[in-house]
Amino acid sequence: MPAPDVPLRLSKEPPLATVLIDRAEKRNAFTQSMWAALPELMADVAADTSIAAVVLRGPAGGPFSAGADISEFESLRSGENARRYGEIVYAGVEAVASLPKATIALIQGSCIGGGCELALACDLRVTDTSARLGITPAKLGLVYSLPSTARLVDTVGPATAKFILFTADLVDAPTALRTGLINEMLAPEDVEARAYELAAHVAQRAQVSVRAAKRIVALVAAGRRDVDDEVHALYEESYESPEYAEGVRAFLEKRAPDFAAARRQA
């Protein structure tokens, strides 16, 4: 787990986990140590078989995150330091993106720069009407990383990605919804309940299917179209899983499947 002074709080109420970004005095700006803590947090969640889905969020009402802590950037002006910082950010973001469980970003208020990068690494994004999202390297003279640019392009398409990156402007929640940057937009009083409802809904599904869908979508986004040994292994894992057996049995018995019970009994 992260050191106590790293303001990322992992809590669990199976089958759900929450990662709370808890640095309100700095608008949840990410420090290097916060990025560095993400792989360990995600490893904890991945290893916990009682957890099926994760919500990443800021405090009630927001913000989600104002991005990277710019006060650290003065020390990054050498190429070596900047490269190392980029590697730490990349490892943190990819730990979220590659987690073999569903991730949902609950976004209220500002979701900017690295905060938006983190939200895009999540599988789904739910906001309220106060949300403002943007990716702002063009305001700092930085170059946005290729992996995160690819994720942005996969999410909103090349034209909208260029608009977001070229202008470095913030987009409001309705625009984010229209362009596909987010999945759902709700009233402030409804968004938290909806995010957890969605997470719980996904957690009730067959997790062997969710894991495989997440991996196959990633392969398709990377340009893969052929069914190779990795994909065949995903198929075979499902055929041999207790969830598949429960799904078929429930269908024949005309009842709702209880995938969680099937997993516990395996």
C-alpha positions, 0 to 999 in steps of 0.5 A: 500500500502507498505510504500514509502521506500519499493522498490516495485512499483505497477502500473496499466494500466487496465486490467494489473498491474505491480509489479516492484522490484525497488532496483537496488543498491542491485540487487533487493535483498528482505528485510524482509519488502519487503516480508511483503509488498507482501500480501498487494500488492496482496490484492490490485490487487485482489480487483481491478475488472479492473485488470485481470493479473499481471506482476512481474519484475525487471527494464529493462534489469534486474536483477529480484532479486538476492534473499534475502538480506543476510545482514539481516541473521546475526540477524536470527541465533536464532530459533525464529527469523529465524522462524518468518522470514520464516513465513513472506517470506511464507506469501509473496510468498503464497500471490502471488501464491494464487492471483485469477488472472494470474501472469507472471514473466518477468525475465531478468538477475539474478533470484536467491534464494528468487527471484526464489522462487517468480518467481515460485509462479507466474503462468508463467515465461518468460525470455530473454537469459540473465536469470540465475536462481537458488535456493541456500540454500545449499550455506548458510546452510539453508533448503528450505521451504517445500511449495516452494520445492513442487512448484519446484518439481511440476514445474520441477520434482523430479530429476531436483529439486534435481539437483537444490537444491543439487548443488545450481548452476545457470542454464542458460535460455536454460536449464531452458526452457528445464527443464520446469522451465520457459515457454518461452525464448526470445531475450532481445529486445523482452522479455518485449513486449512478457510478456505484450502481454501474460498477455494481451492475458490471460486478454482477456479470460474469467476470471471465467475460468482462476480463476477456472483453477488456483484453480483446477490446485493447487488442482490437484498438491496437490493430489486432484482428487475427485470433491468435493463441492469446485469444484462444486462451481467453475463449478456453478460460471461459468454457472451463470457468464456473461462471460459464457453467452457472450461466448455462445452468441459470438459462436452462432453469429460467433464473438469474445467474449468480456468478459471484456464488459460482466464483466462491464455490470454485 
